[in-house]
Amino acid sequence: MSDTLLRTLDLIEPGDLVMYHGSILDRHGLYLAKPCDCFYCARADYLGSDDIRYRLTDPYADDPNGLTLRCVRRQSITRSTANA
């Protein structure tokens, strides 16, 4: 799929830079997104849920395992225009 088409559809692929604007106000900012792989999200995916959730990692954190947000709903993130 071309990048232009992905942008038009506002689809998020693993490794995309996204802007988090969810309910945790002090965590708003830019993150790298990938599908959440926790037990609950994996089970929901196995059962056929359409509610895809994401694990967000801060690409600018000193500790690469430091700041992550899990089980983030699609409605709480927007694909960043910095990807262009």
C-alpha positions in Angstrom: 0.0 0.0 0.0 1.3 3.4 -0.8 2.1 5.9 1.9 -0.3 8.4 0.4 -3.2 5.9 0.6 -2.3 5.1 4.2 -2.3 8.8 5.1 -5.7 9.3 3.3 -7.2 6.5 5.2 -5.4 7.6 8.4 -4.3 4.0 9.0 -1.6 3.3 11.6 1.1 0.7 10.9 3.6 -0.7 13.4 6.4 1.8 13.9 4.4 4.9 12.9 4.9 8.1 14.9 1.6 9.1 16.5 0.3 11.8 18.7 -1.4 10.6 21.9 -4.3 12.8 23.0 -6.1 10.4 25.4 -7.4 10.7 28.9 -4.0 10.7 30.6 -3.2 14.4 30.2 0.4 14.3 31.5 1.3 11.7 28.8 0.2 13.7 25.8 2.9 13.7 23.1 4.6 11.8 20.3 5.1 8.0 20.5 5.9 5.1 18.3 2.9 2.8 17.9 2.7 -0.9 17.5 -0.2 -3.3 18.2 -0.5 -4.1 21.9 0.7 -7.6 22.7 -0.5 -7.9 26.2 -2.6 -10.9 27.3 -5.9 -9.1 27.2 -5.4 -7.5 23.8 -4.1 -10.8 22.3 -7.2 -12.6 23.6 -9.5 -9.9 22.2 -7.8 -10.2 18.8 -8.1 -14.0 19.0 -11.8 -13.7 19.7 -12.2 -11.5 16.6 -12.7 -8.1 18.3 -12.5 -5.1 15.9 -11.2 -2.8 18.7 -7.5 -2.7 17.9 -5.4 -1.3 20.7 -1.8 -0.1 20.6 1.3 -0.1 22.7 3.0 3.3 22.6 6.7 3.8 23.3 8.4 7.2 23.8 11.1 7.4 21.2 12.9 10.2 23.1 13.1 8.5 26.5 16.5 7.9 28.1 15.5 4.4 29.0 14.1 2.5 25.9 11.9 0.4 28.2 10.9 3.4 30.3 7.7 5.2 29.2 5.2 3.0 27.5 1.4 3.2 27.3 -0.5 0.0 26.7 -3.9 -0.9 25.5 -4.4 2.5 23.9 -7.6 2.8 21.9 -7.4 4.0 18.3 -9.6 7.0 19.2 -6.8 8.3 21.5 -4.1 8.6 18.8 -3.6 10.4 15.6 -1.0 9.6 13.0 1.7 12.3 13.1 2.3 14.6 10.2 6.0 14.4 11.0 6.1 11.0 9.2 6.0 12.8 5.8 
